[in-house]
Amino acid sequence: MHVSDTKAEESNVQPAGAKAPMMPPYLVLRDLLNADTVSGLFDFSLAHEGVFEPTGVGRTEQVVVKPDVRVSVGTHDLGPFRTILRDKLRALLTDLTVRLRTPPVDDPTFELQLVAHNDGAFYKRHIDTQTASDRQRIRVLSGVYYFHAEPKAFTGGALRLHAIGDPDMQTFVDIEPDHNTLLVFPSWAPHEVMPVSCPSRRFADSRFAINCWVRRPKGETAPGEGSLPDPRI
């Protein structure tokens, strides 16, 4: 499967002579899944509300819940949808690395997390490269697949992608969490989830997402370890 098989939007990648700050590249793939699959995923999420737990942060062996940094609930139980999303990402991976100008991943593994953001939820600025769950591998691509009830019952929740080399954090782009849409960007890109407003506070009205990370063995040579790569290369 190719990125061109879906409705795709991509950022303007800055030329080699561009001055800082530099926006990381990103792709937005619309209508990623068919209607029956999206409906099934939504129903699955509602049926498993009881297994969602507060999400945490941390690069150590123990992930810690820090409500001043991240507020949401999540689970790694995706049932049959884990295979569906993993296979979709695997099929797209070569085209994604080409379009985002990141090194190819010869031995990828995929990490998936189903997350719900309800009223007041957010996630402050961070990067995704390091993971506490597997110290032998590093995240190289980050994806967020969005879905929600229709009509949408929340506002906010955009993913804010920050420029590199902007200490004042005034250069960024906000990508809206549109239904049945996959956003993909390099894991070294600083980003955050903007606050969500969900007046009903019903779980079913949440901003649902599947966080997707592509990981490679740390022994491979690629940007992201030790220093940030130059997005212009």
N, CA, C and O of each residue as an XYZ file, in Angstrom:
932
protein
N       0.846     -1.197      0.000
C       0.000      0.000      0.000
C       0.875      1.239      0.000
O       1.928      1.261      0.638
N       0.448      2.262     -0.707
C       1.210      3.502     -0.798
C       0.438      4.649     -0.161
O      -0.789      4.624     -0.070
N       1.193      5.661      0.280
C       0.558      6.844      0.835
C      -0.404      7.447     -0.169
O      -1.434      7.999      0.218
N      -0.087      7.351     -1.447
C      -0.935      7.934     -2.479
C      -2.285      7.242     -2.570
O      -3.200      7.789     -3.186
N      -2.449      6.049     -1.976
C      -3.723      5.353     -1.983
C      -4.716      5.964     -1.012
O      -5.898      5.623     -1.047
N      -4.261      6.864     -0.144
C      -5.137      7.572      0.782
C      -5.115      9.047      0.440
O      -4.258      9.500     -0.319
N      -6.064      9.805      1.002
C      -6.032     11.258      0.846
C      -4.961     11.798      1.772
O      -5.075     11.674      2.991
N      -3.920     12.399      1.208
C      -2.764     12.803      2.008
C      -2.529     14.299      1.920
O      -2.723     14.920      0.875
N      -2.108     14.857      3.038
C      -1.621     16.228      3.084
C      -0.234     16.168      3.685
O       0.017     15.347      4.568
N       0.673     17.014      3.231
C       1.982     17.020      3.850
C       2.478     18.442      4.013
O       2.102     19.356      3.278
N       3.346     18.591      5.019
C       3.886     19.907      5.319
C       4.842     20.347      4.229
O       5.374     19.535      3.473
N       5.044     21.647      4.167
C       6.074     22.177      3.287
C       7.421     21.977      3.966
O       7.671     22.558      5.022
N       8.297     21.161      3.372
C       9.614     20.919      3.938
C      10.526     22.053      3.517
O      10.598     22.383      2.333
N      11.220     22.652      4.464
C      12.011     23.833      4.167
C      13.275     23.493      3.382
O      13.851     22.424      3.586
N      13.715     24.369      2.497
C      14.905     24.105      1.691
C      16.170     24.128      2.540
O      16.172     24.595      3.679
N      17.249     23.607      1.947
C      18.503     23.461      2.690
C      19.034     24.797      3.199
O      19.755     24.827      4.196
N      18.694     25.895      2.540
C      19.197     27.189      2.967
C      18.331     27.897      3.984
O      18.628     29.024      4.380
N      17.255     27.244      4.414
C      16.332     27.914      5.340
C      16.994     28.163      6.684
O      17.830     27.379      7.134
N      16.615     29.252      7.315
C      17.152     29.595      8.621
C      16.245     29.053      9.709
O      15.057     28.818      9.487
N      16.817     28.859     10.887
C      16.029     28.433     12.038
C      15.031     29.537     12.376
O      15.323     30.703     12.110
N      13.882     29.231     12.940
C      13.429     27.895     13.323
C      12.950     27.080     12.118
O      12.522     27.628     11.102
N      13.035     25.760     12.266
C      12.677     24.865     11.172
C      11.547     23.948     11.612
O      11.633     23.290     12.649
N      10.499     23.912     10.822
C       9.378     23.036     11.132
C       9.689     21.602     10.728
O      10.168     21.366      9.619
N       9.426     20.645     11.603
C       9.596     19.236     11.216
C       8.598     18.865     10.122
O       7.525     19.461     10.035
N       8.938     17.904      9.302
C       7.982     17.434      8.289
C       6.879     16.610      8.947
O       7.078     16.025     10.011
N       5.725     16.572      8.306
C       4.649     15.719      8.795
C       3.718     15.370      7.641
O       3.702     16.048      6.614
N       2.950     14.315      7.822
C       1.959     13.871      6.851
C       0.620     13.694      7.547
O       0.564     13.230      8.686
N      -0.456     14.062      6.867
C      -1.809     13.799      7.336
C      -2.493     12.923      6.295
O      -2.681     13.344      5.154
N      -2.863     11.716      6.682
C      -3.519     10.768      5.784
C      -4.980     10.653      6.195
O      -5.286     10.202      7.298
N      -5.873     11.058      5.314
C      -7.304     11.058      5.611
C      -7.979      9.789      5.090
O      -7.491      9.147      4.160
N      -9.116      9.441      5.711
C      -9.887      8.256      5.319
C      -9.011      7.011      5.344
O      -8.999      6.227      4.395
N      -8.281      6.839      6.438
C      -7.309      5.740      6.516
C      -7.991      4.373      6.533
O      -7.531      3.448      5.864
N      -9.074      4.235      7.285
C      -9.760      2.960      7.432
C     -11.152      3.035      6.823
O     -11.727      4.115      6.690
N     -11.692      1.867      6.451
C     -13.046      1.883      5.924
C     -14.052      2.105      7.043
O     -13.730      1.945      8.221
N     -15.272      2.476      6.668
C     -16.275      2.900      7.646
C     -16.596      1.800      8.650
O     -16.773      2.086      9.835
N     -16.674      0.551      8.204
C     -17.002     -0.542      9.119
C     -15.909     -0.740     10.160
O     -16.202     -1.020     11.323
N     -14.650     -0.596      9.752
C     -13.544     -0.774     10.686
C     -13.529      0.342     11.720
O     -13.320      0.085     12.906
N     -13.749      1.573     11.285
C     -13.772      2.701     12.223
C     -14.916      2.535     13.213
O     -14.738      2.763     14.410
N     -16.085      2.141     12.728
C     -17.232      1.932     13.603
C     -16.952      0.828     14.618
O     -17.308      0.946     15.790
N     -16.315     -0.241     14.159
C     -15.974     -1.340     15.065
C     -14.969     -0.915     16.114
O     -15.067     -1.327     17.270
N     -14.003     -0.098     15.729
C     -12.999      0.396     16.666
C     -13.643      1.284     17.726
O     -13.305      1.197     18.906
N     -14.566      2.131     17.302
C     -15.262      2.998     18.259
C     -16.080      2.158     19.243
O     -16.043      2.403     20.449
N     -16.811      1.175     18.735
C     -17.610      0.307     19.606
C     -16.722     -0.469     20.568
O     -17.069     -0.637     21.737
N     -15.587     -0.940     20.087
C     -14.636     -1.658     20.936
C     -14.149     -0.760     22.069
O     -14.064     -1.199     23.216
N     -13.832      0.477     21.760
C     -13.326      1.410     22.769
C     -14.364      1.638     23.866
O     -14.029      1.637     25.050
N     -15.626      1.835     23.471
C     -16.673      2.071     24.460
C     -16.909      0.829     25.319
O     -17.137      0.938     26.524
N     -16.855     -0.345     24.701
C     -17.092     -1.584     25.439
C     -15.985     -1.882     26.442
O     -16.199     -2.626     27.400
N     -14.805     -1.307     26.230
C     -13.653     -1.566     27.097
C     -13.281     -0.356     27.943
O     -12.135     -0.224     28.373
N     -14.238      0.520     28.181
C     -13.973      1.707     28.993
C     -13.330      1.343     30.329
O     -12.490      2.089     30.833
N     -13.709      0.224     30.895
C     -13.223     -0.161     32.216
C     -11.749     -0.486     32.288
O     -11.188     -0.501     33.384
N     -11.090     -0.749     31.157
C      -9.670     -1.091     31.189
C      -8.779      0.128     30.945
O      -7.556      0.033     31.057
N      -9.380      1.265     30.613
C      -8.592      2.487     30.434
C      -8.090      2.965     31.789
O      -8.847      3.003     32.759
N      -6.811      3.329     31.854
C      -6.195      3.818     33.081
C      -5.475      5.131     32.811
O      -5.146      5.419     31.661
N      -5.222      5.936     33.844
C      -4.485      7.189     33.633
C      -3.141      6.929     32.954
O      -2.410      6.019     33.346
N      -2.821      7.717     31.954
C      -1.563      7.564     31.233
C      -0.435      8.244     32.008
O      -0.664      9.178     32.777
N       0.776      7.762     31.791
C       1.923      8.300     32.508
C       2.991      8.828     31.589
O       2.851      8.814     30.367
N       4.069      9.296     32.200
C       5.230      9.802     31.476
C       6.475      9.240     32.142
O       6.417      8.747     33.269
N       7.597      9.315     31.445
C       8.854      8.899     32.061
C       9.701      8.078     31.122
O       9.194      7.363     30.258
N      11.015      8.194     31.307
C      11.983      7.449     30.504
C      12.710      6.402     31.332
O      13.668      5.786     30.866
N      12.253      6.205     32.556
C      12.840      5.186     33.415
C      11.995      3.926     33.310
O      11.024      3.879     32.555
N      12.370      2.907     34.070
C      11.634      1.659     34.024
C      10.204      1.827     34.517
O       9.315      1.081     34.107
N       9.976      2.802     35.394
C       8.649      3.008     35.945
C       8.040      4.281     35.372
O       8.571      5.376     35.558
N       6.923      4.125     34.674
C       6.208      5.264     34.139
C       5.346      5.851     35.251
O       4.661      5.120     35.966
N       5.384      7.178     35.391
C       4.728      7.851     36.500
C       3.602      8.736     35.971
O       3.761      9.430     34.967
N       2.461      8.700     36.664
C       1.349      9.578     36.323
C       1.649     10.976     36.862
O       1.838     11.159     38.065
N       1.692     11.966     35.955
C       1.982     13.344     36.341
C       0.908     14.244     35.754
O       1.035     14.687     34.612
N      -0.161     14.527     36.522
C      -1.284     15.302     35.986
C      -0.944     16.741     35.617
O      -1.748     17.411     34.969
N       0.230     17.232     36.014
C       0.640     18.561     35.579
C       1.303     18.517     34.207
O       1.550     19.557     33.596
N       1.591     17.302     33.724
C       2.246     17.120     32.422
C       1.322     16.462     31.409
O       1.268     16.864     30.247
N       0.595     15.445     31.863
C      -0.240     14.674     30.940
C      -1.518     14.232     31.640
O      -1.471     13.657     32.728
N      -2.655     14.499     31.015
C      -3.949     14.039     31.516
C      -4.693     13.350     30.379
O      -5.086     13.989     29.403
N      -4.879     12.058     30.514
C      -5.665     11.258     29.585
C      -5.773      9.868     30.183
O      -5.148      9.580     31.203
N      -6.555      9.007     29.561
C      -6.623      7.604     29.971
C      -6.328      6.750     28.754
O      -6.625      7.136     27.623
N      -5.740      5.584     28.993
C      -5.358      4.762     27.864
C      -5.238      3.297     28.208
O      -5.317      2.897     29.370
N      -5.045      2.505     27.167
C      -4.857      1.072     27.310
C      -4.039      0.565     26.127
O      -4.074      1.137     25.038
N      -3.311     -0.507     26.359
C      -2.597     -1.168     25.262
C      -3.413     -2.312     24.674
O      -2.955     -2.997     23.759
N      -4.615     -2.520     25.194
C      -5.505     -3.564     24.685
C      -6.309     -3.006     23.523
O      -7.255     -2.246     23.726
N      -5.937     -3.380     22.312
C      -6.663     -2.968     21.120
C      -7.436     -4.119     20.491
O      -8.059     -3.956     19.442
N      -7.393     -5.291     21.138
C      -8.093     -6.437     20.590
C      -7.671     -6.714     19.157
O      -6.482     -6.641     18.850
N      -8.623     -7.035     18.258
C      -8.272     -7.338     16.864
C      -7.782     -6.132     16.085
O      -7.214     -6.280     15.003
N      -7.995     -4.948     16.622
C      -7.597     -3.741     15.895
C      -6.094     -3.482     15.972
O      -5.564     -2.678     15.204
N      -5.405     -4.156     16.891
C      -3.943     -4.051     16.932
C      -3.338     -4.554     15.618
O      -2.487     -3.894     15.023
N      -3.784     -5.716     15.182
C      -3.251     -6.286     13.939
C      -3.616     -5.420     12.742
O      -2.798     -5.223     11.843
N      -4.841     -4.901     12.725
C      -5.276     -4.066     11.606
C      -4.399     -2.825     11.488
O      -3.923     -2.497     10.401
N      -4.184     -2.133     12.610
C      -3.373     -0.911     12.570
C      -1.907     -1.221     12.279
O      -1.255     -0.503     11.522
N      -1.390     -2.296     12.886
C       0.017     -2.648     12.656
C       0.253     -2.963     11.188
O       1.230     -2.496     10.603
N      -0.637     -3.756     10.586
C      -0.456     -4.122      9.185
C      -0.596     -2.912      8.270
O       0.089     -2.817      7.252
N      -1.483     -1.986      8.632
C      -1.627     -0.769      7.836
C      -0.339      0.061      7.886
O       0.123      0.562      6.861
N       0.229      0.199      9.073
C       1.474      0.961      9.212
C       2.618      0.276      8.476
O       3.429      0.932      7.822
N       2.677     -1.044      8.588
C       3.759     -1.773      7.915
C       3.682     -1.581      6.401
O       4.704     -1.427      5.732
N       2.468     -1.591      5.875
C       2.295     -1.419      4.428
C       2.674     -0.020      3.964
O       3.131      0.164      2.836
N       2.484      0.962      4.835
C       2.771      2.352      4.479
C       4.202      2.774      4.784
O       4.644      3.828      4.327
N       4.931      1.971      5.550
C       6.170      2.432      6.160
C       7.200      2.944      5.155
O       7.780      4.009      5.368
N       7.437      2.229      4.088
C       8.453      2.658      3.118
C       8.114      4.031      2.551
O       8.976      4.908      2.486
N       6.872      4.220      2.142
C       6.466      5.516      1.594
C       6.540      6.611      2.651
O       6.901      7.745      2.339
N       6.205      6.288      3.888
C       6.266      7.292      4.949
C       7.694      7.785      5.155
O       7.923      8.989      5.276
N       8.650      6.868      5.196
C      10.037      7.282      5.410
C      10.560      8.113      4.242
O      11.337      9.047      4.440
N      10.139      7.779      3.039
C      10.553      8.560      1.873
C       9.952      9.961      1.928
O      10.656     10.951      1.730
N       8.658     10.041      2.195
C       7.975     11.335      2.196
C       8.444     12.226      3.350
O       8.494     13.449      3.216
N       8.784     11.612      4.469
C       9.242     12.384      5.622
C      10.756     12.551      5.653
O      11.298     13.234      6.522
N      11.432     11.922      4.699
C      12.897     12.018      4.587
C      13.592     11.535      5.861
O      14.526     12.165      6.356
N      13.119     10.412      6.371
C      13.758      9.748      7.501
C      14.394      8.453      6.992
O      13.960      7.923      5.969
N      15.410      7.934      7.680
C      16.074      6.715      7.211
C      15.114      5.532      7.166
O      14.192      5.462      7.978
N      15.312      4.602      6.233
C      14.485      3.400      6.201
C      14.683      2.577      7.469
O      15.739      2.633      8.099
N      13.667      1.821      7.831
C      13.716      0.981      9.022
C      13.665     -0.465      8.564
O      12.626     -0.939      8.104
N      14.794     -1.175      8.688
C      14.891     -2.527      8.159
C      14.232     -3.567      9.059
O      13.750     -4.592      8.575
N      14.209     -3.312     10.344
C      13.668     -4.291     11.283
C      12.711     -3.589     12.250
O      13.007     -3.474     13.439
N      11.551     -3.115     11.740
C      10.678     -2.308     12.593
C       9.860     -3.143     13.568
O       9.506     -4.287     13.284
N       9.570     -2.560     14.706
C       8.519     -3.053     15.579
C       7.547     -1.908     15.790
O       7.888     -0.740     15.604
N       6.328     -2.262     16.183
C       5.263     -1.267     16.270
C       4.678     -1.278     17.681
O       4.334     -2.328     18.225
N       4.578     -0.102     18.246
C       4.035      0.096     19.584
C       2.744      0.893     19.454
O       2.731      1.963     18.845
N       1.652      0.372     20.029
C       0.345      1.003     19.869
C      -0.311      1.213     21.229
O      -0.204      0.371     22.121
N      -0.985      2.338     21.374
C      -1.678      2.671     22.612
C      -2.976      3.400     22.280
O      -2.963      4.412     21.579
N      -4.084      2.887     22.780
C      -5.393      3.504     22.608
C      -5.618      4.494     23.740
O      -5.516      4.133     24.913
N      -5.925      5.743     23.395
C      -6.006      6.814     24.392
C      -7.297      7.605     24.202
O      -7.756      7.812     23.079
N      -7.872      8.044     25.325
C      -9.046      8.912     25.295
C      -8.737     10.200     26.051
O      -8.245     10.166     27.179
N      -9.028     11.321     25.426
C      -8.880     12.634     26.058
C     -10.272     13.207     26.282
O     -11.015     13.426     25.325
N     -10.630     13.450     27.531
C     -11.919     14.024     27.866
C     -11.724     15.453     28.360
O     -10.670     16.045     28.126
N     -12.706     16.007     29.027
C     -12.677     17.418     29.397
C     -11.443     17.767     30.230
O     -11.195     17.153     31.268
N     -10.674     18.751     29.772
C      -9.492     19.200     30.485
C      -8.229     18.408     30.208
O      -7.177     18.738     30.755
N      -8.293     17.375     29.377
C      -7.118     16.551     29.081
C      -6.134     17.314     28.191
O      -6.518     18.201     27.429
N      -4.849     16.945     28.309
C      -3.786     17.599     27.537
C      -2.519     16.771     27.695
O      -2.488     15.807     28.460
N      -1.478     17.152     26.968
C      -0.145     16.563     27.131
C       0.844     17.652     26.743
O       0.873     18.086     25.591
N       1.651     18.093     27.696
C       2.590     19.176     27.447
C       3.701     18.751     26.482
O       3.874     17.570     26.181
N       4.438     19.742     26.016
C       5.477     19.548     25.002
C       6.456     18.448     25.405
O       6.903     18.385     26.550
N       6.780     17.581     24.442
C       7.682     16.456     24.683
C       8.150     15.913     23.334
O       7.679     16.348     22.284
N       9.076     14.963     23.373
C       9.457     14.193     22.194
C       9.283     12.717     22.519
O       9.157     12.347     23.686
N       9.276     11.873     21.491
C       8.908     10.466     21.667
C      10.060      9.478     21.546
O       9.837      8.278     21.709
N      11.273      9.923     21.269
C      12.313      8.975     20.857
C      12.614      7.881     21.871
O      12.743      6.715     21.500
N      12.727      8.242     23.146
C      13.079      7.250     24.166
C      11.822      6.603     24.721
O      10.798      7.263     24.899
N      11.908      5.297     24.993
C      10.801      4.580     25.595
C      11.311      3.746     26.761
O      12.365      3.115     26.678
N      10.552      3.754     27.840
C      10.965      2.986     29.010
C      10.717      1.500     28.822
O      11.350      0.679     29.486
N       9.801      1.140     27.923
C       9.390     -0.255     27.803
C      10.395     -1.118     27.049
O      10.393     -2.338     27.215
N      11.259     -0.515     26.220
C      12.203     -1.310     25.428
C      13.467     -0.486     25.214
O      13.517      0.376     24.337
N      14.476     -0.758     26.017
C      15.706      0.036     25.942
C      16.641     -0.425     24.833
O      17.690      0.184     24.622
N      16.282     -1.490     24.121
C      17.092     -1.956     23.007
C      16.687     -1.308     21.688
O      17.377     -1.460     20.681
N      15.576     -0.590     21.694
C      15.070      0.013     20.469
C      14.721      1.469     20.733
O      14.540      1.876     21.881
N      14.629      2.243     19.672
C      14.300      3.662     19.777
C      13.183      3.986     18.788
O      13.122      3.428     17.692
N      12.315      4.885     19.189
C      11.238      5.298     18.295
C      11.781      6.245     17.229
O      12.538      7.168     17.530
N      11.384      6.005     15.984
C      11.850      6.857     14.889
C      10.704      7.576     14.182
O      10.892      8.668     13.645
N       9.527      6.973     14.180
C       8.344      7.630     13.621
C       7.221      7.584     14.640
O       7.023      6.574     15.316
N       6.488      8.684     14.746
C       5.319      8.754     15.617
C       4.084      8.985     14.763
O       4.106      9.780     13.823
N       3.011      8.286     15.096
C       1.746      8.474     14.397
C       0.612      8.592     15.399
O       0.678      8.024     16.489
N      -0.413      9.318     15.036
C      -1.621      9.417     15.847
C      -2.812      9.217     14.913
O      -3.040      9.997     13.988
N      -3.563      8.150     15.181
C      -4.774      7.889     14.407
C      -5.968      8.389     15.222
O      -6.166      7.964     16.361
N      -6.762      9.292     14.641
C      -7.861      9.928     15.356
C      -9.220      9.352     14.935
O      -9.456      9.051     13.765
N     -10.097      9.213     15.925
C     -11.488      8.872     15.640
C     -12.337      9.371     16.803
O     -11.824      9.599     17.899
N     -13.638      9.542     16.564
C     -14.506     10.064     17.613
C     -15.961      9.868     17.214
O     -16.266      9.478     16.088
N     -16.849     10.146     18.158
C     -18.280     10.081     17.883
C     -18.653     11.136     16.858
O     -18.022     12.189     16.768
N     -19.678     10.839     16.097
C     -20.196     11.818     15.145
C     -21.663     12.094     15.438
O     -22.450     11.151     15.526
N     -22.059     13.353     15.593
C     -21.213     14.543     15.465
C     -20.223     14.668     16.623
O     -20.462     14.169     17.722
N     -19.128     15.333     16.354
C     -18.080     15.514     17.353
C     -18.613     16.304     18.534
O     -19.293     17.316     18.361
N     -18.297     15.827     19.756
C     -18.844     16.443     20.968
C     -17.768     17.108     21.821
O     -18.004     17.405     22.992
N     -16.589     17.346     21.246
C     -15.520     18.033     21.971
C     -14.912     19.091     21.064
O     -15.099     19.072     19.847
N     -14.188     20.005     21.671
C     -13.404     20.978     20.923
C     -11.973     20.951     21.454
O     -11.703     20.398     22.520
N     -11.071     21.551     20.700
C      -9.660     21.540     21.103
C      -9.005     20.208     20.776
O      -9.484     19.447     19.935
N      -7.899     19.946     21.462
C      -7.206     18.680     21.270
C      -6.325     18.608     20.049
O      -5.915     17.516     19.656
N      -6.017     19.749     19.429
C      -5.096     19.718     18.287
C      -3.718     19.262     18.736
O      -3.316     19.498     19.875
N      -3.005     18.615     17.842
C      -1.608     18.308     18.117
C      -0.773     19.479     17.611
O      -0.788     19.794     16.421
N      -0.057     20.110     18.509
C       0.785     21.252     18.161
C       2.204     20.758     17.909
O       2.870     20.264     18.820
N       2.658     20.894     16.676
C       3.997     20.480     16.269
C       4.895     21.706     16.281
O       4.644     22.675     15.564
N       5.945     21.662     17.097
C       6.807     22.828     17.292
C       8.011     22.806     16.353
O       8.495     21.747     15.954
N       8.474     23.996     16.016
C       9.682     24.142     15.211
C      10.922     23.837     16.041
O      10.926     23.998     17.261
N      11.965     23.394     15.361
C      13.268     23.193     15.986
C      14.010     24.537     15.981
O      13.983     25.264     14.987
N      14.662     24.853     17.086
C      15.462     26.064     17.155
C      14.657     27.310     17.443
O      15.042     28.404     17.030
N      13.540     27.166     18.149
C      12.724     28.314     18.524
C      12.541     28.301     20.044
O      11.579     27.714     20.541
N      13.452     28.941     20.788
C      13.379     28.878     22.252
C      12.123     29.512     22.821
O      11.724     29.191     23.940
N      11.486     30.415     22.064
C      10.270     31.066     22.550
C       9.012     30.270     22.232
O       7.917     30.646     22.651
N       9.161     29.164     21.489
C       8.044     28.279     21.134
C       6.901     29.031     20.452
O       5.728     28.749     20.694
N       7.257     29.990     19.599
C       6.254     30.788     18.905
C       6.037     30.328     17.467
O       5.164     30.854     16.775
N       6.824     29.349     17.008
C       6.678     28.832     15.650
C       6.166     27.404     15.736
O       6.857     26.523     16.247
N       4.964     27.175     15.241
C       4.346     25.858     15.360
C       3.213     25.741     14.355
O       2.816     26.718     13.721
N       2.701     24.524     14.225
C       1.501     24.280     13.436
C       0.580     23.403     14.271
O       1.038     22.469     14.930
N      -0.713     23.698     14.247
C      -1.717     22.897     14.951
C      -2.433     22.000     13.949
O      -2.998     22.484     12.968
N      -2.410     20.695     14.197
C      -3.088     19.722     13.343
C      -4.321     19.232     14.076
O      -4.216     18.669     15.166
N      -5.483     19.439     13.491
C      -6.730     19.085     14.148
C      -6.936     17.571     14.178
O      -6.531     16.873     13.248
N      -7.563     17.056     15.245
C      -7.793     15.606     15.372
C      -9.031     15.179     14.593
O     -10.037     14.800     15.191
N      -8.967     15.238     13.278
C     -10.116     14.917     12.436
C     -10.384     13.412     12.406
O      -9.463     12.596     12.454
N     -11.645     13.076     12.327
C     -12.094     11.684     12.348
C     -11.473     10.871     11.204
O     -11.405     11.334     10.065
N     -11.023      9.655     11.526
C     -10.468      8.706     10.554
C      -9.249      9.275      9.828
O      -9.102      9.135      8.613
N      -8.388      9.915     10.601
C      -7.196     10.557     10.055
C      -5.952     10.085     10.802
O      -5.974      9.941     12.024
N      -4.871      9.848     10.065
C      -3.587      9.488     10.651
C      -2.589     10.615     10.426
O      -2.360     11.036      9.292
N      -2.003     11.095     11.499
C      -0.925     12.079     11.451
C       0.386     11.360     11.740
O       0.467     10.583     12.691
N       1.416     11.610     10.930
C       2.717     10.962     11.110
C       3.814     12.009     11.045
O       3.772     12.906     10.203
N       4.811     11.898     11.945
C       5.936     12.831     11.974
C       7.127     12.131     12.622
O       6.940     11.111     13.286
N       8.352     12.648     12.451
C       9.520     12.028     13.085
C       9.402     12.105     14.610
O       8.919     13.100     15.150
N       9.837     11.066     15.287
C       9.684     11.011     16.747
C      10.525     12.050     17.466
O      10.263     12.348     18.631
N      11.542     12.616     16.796
C      12.356     13.638     17.447
C      11.685     15.016     17.451
O      12.196     15.953     18.064
N      10.546     15.138     16.772
C       9.885     16.437     16.666
C       9.165     16.779     17.972
O       8.371     15.972     18.456
N       9.423     17.955     18.554
C       8.706     18.351     19.769
C       7.239     18.644     19.464
O       6.915     19.295     18.470
N       6.360     18.153     20.335
C       4.937     18.312     20.092
C       4.175     18.263     21.407
O       4.725     17.879     22.439
N       2.911     18.651     21.364
C       2.057     18.589     22.542
C       0.606     18.448     22.102
O       0.255     18.754     20.963
N      -0.228     17.981     23.025
C      -1.667     17.898     22.795
C      -2.308     19.083     23.501
O      -2.188     19.228     24.718
N      -2.975     19.913     22.748
C      -3.621     21.088     23.320
C      -4.855     20.676     24.135
O      -5.449     19.630     23.874
N      -5.240     21.497     25.120
C      -6.343     21.113     26.010
C      -7.643     20.819     25.264
O      -7.972     21.443     24.255
N      -8.362     19.844     25.805
C      -9.641     19.402     25.244
C     -10.781     19.945     26.099
O     -10.695     19.969     27.326
N     -11.835     20.375     25.442
C     -13.070     20.756     26.129
C     -14.165     19.786     25.701
O     -14.496     19.688     24.520
N     -14.722     19.072     26.674
C     -15.788     18.100     26.411
C     -16.882     18.339     27.455
O     -16.871     17.706     28.511
N     -17.815     19.233     27.178
C     -18.799     19.646     28.187
C     -19.599     18.509     28.808
O     -19.914     18.562     29.997
N     -19.939     17.474     28.026
C     -20.740     16.377     28.570
C     -19.960     15.500     29.537
O     -20.542     14.882     30.428
N     -18.634     15.445     29.360
C     -17.737     14.584     30.134
C     -18.064     13.097     29.969
O     -17.567     12.263     30.726
N     -18.873     12.779     29.013
C     -19.159     11.369     28.722
C     -17.956     10.747     28.022
O     -17.347     11.363     27.147
N     -17.621      9.515     28.418
C     -16.502      8.813     27.804
C     -16.691      8.716     26.292
O     -15.739      8.879     25.529
N     -17.921      8.451     25.866
C     -18.200      8.278     24.441
C     -17.945      9.536     23.634
O     -17.779      9.467     22.416
N     -17.912     10.693     24.298
C     -17.697     11.960     23.596
C     -16.230     12.387     23.571
O     -15.914     13.499     23.147
N     -15.347     11.520     24.016
C     -13.920     11.844     24.114
C     -13.271     12.001     22.746
O     -13.813     11.603     21.715
N     -12.107     12.589     22.785
C     -11.189     12.616     21.637
C     -10.396     11.308     21.693
O      -9.467     11.181     22.491
N     -10.756     10.348     20.860
C     -10.079      9.058     20.859
C      -8.910      9.078     19.869
O      -8.974      9.724     18.824
N      -7.866      8.373     20.215
C      -6.700      8.291     19.333
C      -5.947      7.002     19.603
O      -5.986      6.465     20.709
N      -5.270      6.520     18.595
C      -4.314      5.423     18.770
C      -2.936      6.002     18.511
O      -2.612      6.393     17.389
N      -2.128      6.051     19.564
C      -0.742      6.465     19.412
C       0.044      5.314     18.802
O      -0.016      4.185     19.287
N       0.776      5.604     17.744
C       1.518      4.575     17.003
C       2.984      4.993     16.918
O       3.302      6.103     16.493
N       3.863      4.093     17.327
C       5.282      4.381     17.222
C       5.977      3.272     16.447
O       5.745      2.087     16.688
N       6.833      3.673     15.513
C       7.681      2.732     14.783
C       9.053      2.759     15.436
O       9.652      3.822     15.595
N       9.549      1.581     15.814
C      10.820      1.501     16.520
C      11.825      0.684     15.719
O      11.456     -0.222     14.972
N      13.096      1.018     15.886
C      14.187      0.276     15.258
C      15.206     -0.078     16.320
O      15.236      0.560     17.372
N      16.048     -1.083     16.079
C      17.113     -1.403     17.035
C      18.058     -0.229     17.200
O      18.341      0.479     16.234
N      18.548     -0.014     18.408
C      19.436      1.121     18.669
C      20.776      0.987     17.962
O      21.466      1.988     17.767
N      21.152     -0.197     17.582
C      22.436     -0.382     16.920
C      22.469      0.172     15.518
O      23.553      0.391     14.977
N      21.300      0.410     14.897
C      21.264      0.942     13.547
C      21.666      2.412     13.562
O      21.393      3.129     14.525
N      22.310      2.849     12.502
C      22.709      4.245     12.390
C      21.561      5.053     11.822
O      21.109      4.815     10.702
N      21.091      6.017     12.614
C      20.000      6.882     12.188
C      19.947      8.065     13.118
O      20.443      7.988     14.242
N      19.342      9.186     12.669
C      19.247     10.335     13.550
C      18.312     10.072     14.702
O      17.493      9.155     14.662
N      18.443     10.896     15.743
C      17.531     10.803     16.859
C      18.202     10.430     18.155
O      17.597     10.586     19.215
N      19.440      9.937     18.116
C      20.150      9.574     19.317
C      21.291     10.575     19.564
O      22.143     10.794     18.703
N      21.282     11.164     20.741
C      22.364     12.048     21.109
C      22.126     13.489     20.704
O      22.344     14.394     21.509
N      21.679     13.729     19.466
C      21.410     15.091     19.035
C      20.289     15.062     18.019
O      20.055     14.033     17.383
N      19.586     16.183     17.855
C      18.505     16.252     16.896
C      19.071     16.358     15.492
O      20.050     17.072     15.273
N      18.463     15.650     14.526
C      18.901     15.776     13.138
C      18.470     17.118     12.572
O      17.611     17.796     13.136
N      19.070     17.491     11.466
C      18.677     18.698     10.766
C      17.565     18.328      9.795
O      17.823     17.569      8.861
N      16.341     18.823      9.964
C      15.250     18.461      9.071
C      15.475     18.886      7.639
O      14.739     18.455      6.751
N      16.484     19.730      7.384
C      16.722     20.187      6.004
C      17.493     19.155      5.196
O      17.564     19.267      3.972
N      18.072     18.154      5.846
C      18.913     17.183      5.134
C      18.052     16.119      4.466
O      18.580     15.214      3.818
